[in-house]
Each structure stands twice: as C-alpha cells, then as structure tokens.
Amino acid sequence: MTQRKMSIERYIEKEFTEGSGPTRKTVINWIKKGIVPGVELGGKYWVYEQNTVADLMVEKVLRKAS
C-alpha cells in the first residue's frame, strides 16, 4: 500500500487553524529534518497523510455508506 501525499498548502489548512499555520518554507524545512513525514518529487514537496485509527474507521464507514 502506498502512502497518500498531500500538498503543503493542504497540510497547513488541515492541521492548523486559519492564520496560525507555519509558512510553506517552514514545512519544507520540517520535511527535510524529518519532523514532518514527507518527500520531494519533481522539485515539489509533499506531506504524507498521517491516518490515525479513528481516521481509518471513519473512512471505512464512509466507504460502506456510499
């Protein structure tokens, strides 16, 4: 199973309240230092989605419901 990737912008939007998120450059530095799991592909940085057990359960229920 491959890990899903999301853009840095999406990561900031998802993980931080509006106006409180880090800059794009900060997130890139976090990826480079291994603080945030991510990867560089084709000159663009991506953050790996981190799914908790709860996230996986919700996803499973939503798939069954659709």
C-alpha positions in Angstrom: 0.0 0.0 0.0 1.4 3.4 -1.0 1.2 6.3 1.4 -1.1 9.2 0.2 0.5 12.5 -0.2 -1.0 16.0 0.2 0.3 19.4 -0.8 1.9 21.6 1.8 -0.9 24.0 1.4 -3.5 21.3 2.1 -1.4 20.1 5.1 -1.4 23.6 6.6 -5.1 24.0 6.0 -5.9 20.6 7.6 -3.6 20.7 10.6 -3.7 24.4 11.7 -6.5 26.9 12.4 -6.7 29.7 9.9 -4.0 32.3 10.4 -2.0 30.2 12.8 -0.2 27.9 10.4 3.5 27.9 9.5 4.9 29.2 6.3 5.4 26.9 3.3 9.2 27.2 3.8 8.9 26.1 7.4 7.0 23.0 6.4 9.7 22.2 3.8 12.4 22.5 6.5 10.4 20.2 8.7 10.2 17.6 5.9 14.0 17.9 5.3 14.7 17.5 9.0 12.3 14.6 9.4 10.0 16.4 11.7 7.1 16.0 9.3 6.9 12.9 7.1 7.1 13.9 3.5 9.0 13.7 0.3 10.3 15.8 -2.6 9.1 14.7 -6.0 9.9 16.6 -9.2 11.1 19.6 -7.3 7.8 19.8 -5.3 7.5 18.8 -1.6 4.6 16.7 -0.4 3.5 15.7 3.1 2.5 12.1 3.8 -1.0 11.8 5.2 -0.9 10.5 8.8 -4.1 8.5 9.4 -5.0 7.6 13.0 -7.0 4.6 13.8 -10.1 6.9 14.2 -9.4 8.3 10.7 -9.3 4.9 9.2 -12.5 3.8 10.9 -14.4 6.9 9.7 -13.1 6.3 6.2 -14.2 2.7 6.3 -17.7 3.7 7.4 -18.0 6.4 4.8 -16.9 3.9 2.0 -19.7 1.5 3.1 -22.3 4.2 3.3 -21.6 5.4 -0.3 
